[in-house]
Amino acid sequence: MFFVPHPEMDLELHQLDRRYEALRTRSARRERRLLSSLAEVGQQTPIIVVRDEAKWVVVDGYKRVRAVHRLGHDVVHAAEWLLGELDALVLERVMRGGAADSAIEEGWLLRELGQRFGLGLEELARRFDRSRSWVSRRLGLVTDLPAPVQEHVRSGAIGAHAAMKYLVPLARANGADCEALGGELGRLRPTSRQVAELYAAYMGGSAAVRERVVQQPALVLKARAELARAGGELSLAEQLLRDVRVVASVARRAHRHLTEGALDGAPWPERLRAGEYCHDAHFETARLVKRCDQETKERTDAGSNDANDHHSPA
């Protein structure tokens, strides 16, 4: 794809069409830093636009536009890409790939391109030079994550990385709990580490613990912090329950990746390693199940004998 940038220009804010602004995550920290820089030295990098009749569609630079507006300015420096809107959006996304929040932003963009331009999975994969399964997985991120939770991710109240790593798997396991927890996290604005703690507590906890995590995450985090300061630890039984739930969750997620075509088009060495790892996982989980069956049967039998002894005649 070849294009020649148009000479840079100044545009008034009212001339801009910001139709793709909702496809980007926000970060209060990064926006404060940018605002400070613009106030001190002015706009150093132009925003990127393409022409659409009487409007200029913003392809890149939404943070700069917001910062200019907050500073009370009416004009922003811009450069036009002599490309169609669709090609410009794809090129900008490819050039900006690799950020921590890329996957969920890519999911939003792919869904928008599919809806606005009528592109199917094959055409989206071709334009991004990716596999069909790559497109499907990213669309799955934004399909599985409840819409209210996605809004908190867009606003920056919930980090995109934490949402992808912890809230998407939770949504697939229990969408209602994910949506309820997301609402609480939107107000709490947790760190990624805190979201990880809540996810571990939820996946490894009893029904009562899961309910507390969903309804009172701040209280759960406070209790865990106090426990850590006091040097307290989970009992071995609690650790076992947590670990087994995590094993089950990871196995479900890995199986889903395979059914979605995670190995489609993968080179032979990667496919070979995947097979080896699956056999290792099967061996370890089979050993775990065997031992767990033995332990629970022994404890059940012992409990039954104890009860019979207790009620036997003297």
C-alpha positions in Angstrom: 0.0 0.0 0.0 1.7 3.2 -1.2 0.6 6.8 -0.4 2.0 10.3 -0.4 1.2 12.5 2.7 -0.4 15.8 1.9 1.3 18.9 3.1 0.4 19.6 6.7 -2.3 22.1 7.5 -4.3 23.7 10.4 -7.9 22.6 10.9 -10.5 24.0 13.2 -11.9 21.5 15.7 -15.5 21.8 14.2 -14.2 20.6 10.9 -13.2 17.2 12.4 -15.3 14.1 12.3 -14.3 12.0 15.3 -16.4 8.9 14.4 -13.7 6.4 15.5 -12.9 7.9 18.9 -14.8 5.1 20.7 -12.5 2.5 19.2 -9.6 3.7 21.5 -8.9 3.1 25.1 -8.1 6.1 27.4 -5.6 6.6 30.1 -5.9 9.5 32.5 -2.2 9.4 33.2 -1.2 9.5 29.5 -3.7 12.3 28.8 -2.4 14.4 31.7 1.1 14.0 30.5 0.2 15.0 26.9 -1.8 18.0 28.2 1.2 19.2 30.2 3.5 18.8 27.1 1.1 20.7 24.8 0.7 23.5 27.3 4.5 23.8 27.6 5.8 23.3 24.1 2.7 23.2 21.9 1.7 20.5 19.4 4.7 18.8 17.9 3.1 15.9 16.0 0.1 16.4 13.6 -3.0 14.4 13.8 -3.8 12.2 10.8 -6.9 12.8 8.8 -8.6 11.7 5.6 -11.1 13.7 3.6 -14.8 12.8 3.6 -16.8 15.4 1.7 -16.9 18.5 3.8 -15.4 16.8 6.9 -12.0 15.6 7.9 -12.2 12.1 9.5 -9.6 11.7 12.3 -7.6 8.5 11.8 -5.1 9.1 14.5 -4.6 11.8 17.2 -7.7 11.7 19.4 -5.7 12.4 22.5 -4.2 15.4 20.9 -7.6 16.7 19.8 -9.0 16.3 23.3 -5.9 18.0 24.8 -6.1 20.9 22.4 -9.8 21.4 23.2 -9.1 21.3 27.0 -6.5 24.0 26.6 -9.2 26.2 25.0 -7.7 26.2 21.5 -9.8 26.0 18.4 -7.2 24.8 15.9 -5.2 21.6 15.6 -2.3 20.8 13.3 -3.1 18.0 10.9 -1.7 16.0 8.0 -3.9 14.3 5.3 -3.3 10.8 4.1 -4.2 10.4 0.5 -6.0 7.1 1.1 -9.5 5.9 1.3 -10.9 5.8 4.8 -10.8 2.1 5.1 -7.2 1.8 3.9 -6.1 4.6 6.2 -7.7 2.9 9.2 -6.0 -0.4 8.4 -2.6 1.2 7.8 -2.8 3.2 11.0 -3.7 0.1 13.1 -0.9 -1.9 11.6 1.6 0.8 12.2 0.5 1.1 15.8 0.4 -2.6 16.7 2.1 -4.1 19.7 0.7 -2.0 22.5 -0.7 -3.7 25.6 -4.2 -2.7 24.7 -3.9 -3.7 21.0 -6.0 -6.8 21.0 -9.1 -5.3 22.4 -8.7 -2.1 20.3 -8.2 -4.4 17.3 -11.4 -6.2 18.2 -13.4 -2.9 18.3 -11.8 -1.8 14.9 -12.5 -5.2 13.2 -16.1 -5.1 14.4 -16.5 -1.5 13.2 -15.0 -2.3 9.8 -17.2 -5.3 9.4 -20.3 -3.3 10.2 -19.5 0.0 8.4 -17.9 -1.5 5.2 -19.5 -4.9 5.1 -16.3 -6.9 5.4 -16.4 -10.6 6.3 -13.7 -12.6 8.2 -11.8 -13.5 5.0 -11.6 -9.9 3.8 -10.6 -8.6 7.2 -7.9 -11.2 7.5 -6.6 -10.3 4.0 -6.4 -6.6 4.7 -4.6 -7.1 8.0 -2.4 -9.9 6.5 -3.5 -12.2 9.3 -5.3 -15.5 9.6 -9.0 -15.9 9.8 -8.6 -17.3 13.4 -6.7 -14.1 14.4 -9.7 -12.0 13.3 -12.1 -14.4 15.0 -10.3 -14.3 18.3 -10.2 -10.5 18.5 -13.8 -10.3 17.6 -14.5 -12.8 20.3 -12.9 -10.5 22.9 -15.4 -7.7 22.2 -18.3 -10.2 21.7 -17.7 -12.0 25.0 -17.0 -8.9 27.2 -20.3 -7.3 28.3 -20.9 -3.9 26.7 -21.0 -2.0 30.1 -17.6 -3.5 30.9 -16.2 -2.4 27.6 -17.3 1.2 28.3 -15.2 1.1 31.5 -12.3 -0.2 29.4 -12.7 2.6 26.9 -12.8 5.3 29.6 -9.7 3.9 31.2 -11.4 3.0 34.5 -10.4 -0.6 33.8 -7.1 -1.4 32.1 -7.4 -3.0 28.7 -4.7 -5.6 29.6 -6.5 -6.6 32.8 -9.8 -6.8 31.0 -8.4 -9.1 28.3 -6.4 -11.3 30.7 -9.0 -11.7 33.5 -12.4 -10.3 32.7 -12.8 -11.9 29.3 -12.3 -15.4 30.7 -14.6 -14.5 33.6 -17.2 -13.4 31.1 -17.0 -16.7 29.2 -17.5 -18.5 32.5 -20.2 -16.3 33.9 -21.3 -13.3 32.0 -23.6 -11.9 34.7 -20.9 -12.0 37.3 -18.4 -10.3 35.0 -20.9 -7.5 34.2 -21.7 -7.0 37.9 -18.0 -7.1 38.9 -17.1 -4.7 36.0 -19.6 -2.2 37.3 -17.9 -2.2 40.7 -14.4 -2.0 39.2 -15.5 0.9 37.0 -16.0 2.9 40.3 -13.0 1.4 42.0 -10.5 1.9 39.1 -8.2 -0.9 40.2 -4.7 -1.7 39.1 -4.0 -4.7 36.9 -2.6 -6.5 39.9 -5.7 -5.9 41.9 -7.9 -7.3 39.1 -5.6 -10.4 39.0 -6.1 -10.8 42.7 -9.9 -10.6 42.4 -9.9 -13.1 39.5 -7.8 -15.6 41.5 -10.0 -15.2 44.5 -13.1 -15.7 42.3 -11.8 -18.7 40.4 -10.4 -20.4 43.5 -13.2 -19.5 45.9 -16.5 -21.0 47.1 -19.8 -19.7 46.0 -19.9 -17.4 49.0 -16.4 -16.0 48.1 -17.4 -15.5 44.5 -20.4 -13.5 45.6 -18.3 -11.3 47.8 -15.8 -10.7 45.0 -18.5 -9.7 42.6 -20.5 -7.5 45.0 -17.7 -6.1 47.3 -14.4 -6.2 45.5 -13.0 -3.3 47.5 -13.7 -5.1 50.7 -12.1 -8.3 49.4 -9.0 -6.5 48.3 -8.7 -4.8 51.7 -9.1 -8.1 53.5 -6.4 -9.7 51.4 -4.1 -6.8 52.0 -4.6 -7.0 55.7 -4.1 -10.8 55.6 -0.8 -10.3 53.7 0.4 -7.7 56.2 -0.4 -10.0 59.1 1.5 -12.8 57.5 -1.6 -15.0 57.2 -1.9 -17.6 54.5 -4.6 -19.8 53.0 -5.0 -23.2 54.4 -3.7 -26.1 52.3 -7.3 -27.1 51.5 -8.1 -23.6 50.3 -5.0 -23.5 48.2 -6.0 -26.8 46.6 -9.5 -25.6 45.8 -8.1 -22.5 44.2 -5.4 -24.3 42.2 -7.8 -27.0 40.9 -10.3 -24.3 39.8 -7.5 -22.4 38.0 -6.4 -25.7 36.2 -10.0 -26.3 35.0 -10.3 -22.7 33.8 -7.0 -22.8 31.9 -7.8 -26.1 30.3 -11.2 -24.7 29.1 -9.5 -21.6 27.7 -6.8 -23.7 25.9 -9.4 -26.0 24.4 -11.4 -23.0 23.2 -8.2 -21.6 21.5 -7.7 -24.9 19.7 -11.3 -25.0 18.5 -11.1 -21.4 17.3 -8.1 -22.4 15.1 -5.1 -21.2 17.2 -2.8 -23.6 15.3 -4.2 -22.9 11.9 -1.3 -22.0 9.7 1.2 -22.4 12.6 4.6 -23.7 11.6 5.3 -27.4 12.2 7.7 -26.8 15.2 5.0 -24.9 17.1 2.4 -27.6 16.3 4.8 -30.2 17.6 5.5 -28.3 20.8 1.7 -27.8 21.3 1.2 -31.6 21.0 4.0 -32.2 23.6 2.6 -29.7 26.0 -0.8 -31.2 25.7 0.5 -34.6 26.5 2.4 -33.2 29.5 -0.8 -31.5 30.7 -2.8 -34.7 30.2 -0.3 -36.7 32.3 -0.2 -34.1 35.1 -4.0 -33.7 35.2 -4.6 -37.5 35.1 -2.2 -37.9 38.0 -4.1 -35.1 39.8 -7.5 -36.7 39.2 -6.3 -40.1 40.4 -4.8 -38.7 43.6 -7.8 -36.6 44.2 -10.1 -39.5 43.8 -8.0 -41.6 46.2 -8.0 -38.8 48.8 -11.7 -38.0 48.6 -12.7 -41.7 48.7 -10.4 -42.4 51.6 -11.8 -39.4 53.6 -15.4 -40.3 52.7 -14.9 -43.9 53.8 -13.2 -42.8 57.0 -16.0 -40.3 57.7 -18.5 -43.1 57.1 -16.7 -45.5 59.4 -16.4 -42.8 62.1 -20.1 -42.2 61.9 -20.8 -46.0 62.2 -18.5 -46.3 65.1 -20.1 -43.4 66.8 -23.5 -44.8 66.5 -22.6 -48.5 67.2 -23.9 -50.0 70.5 -21.5 -50.1 73.4 
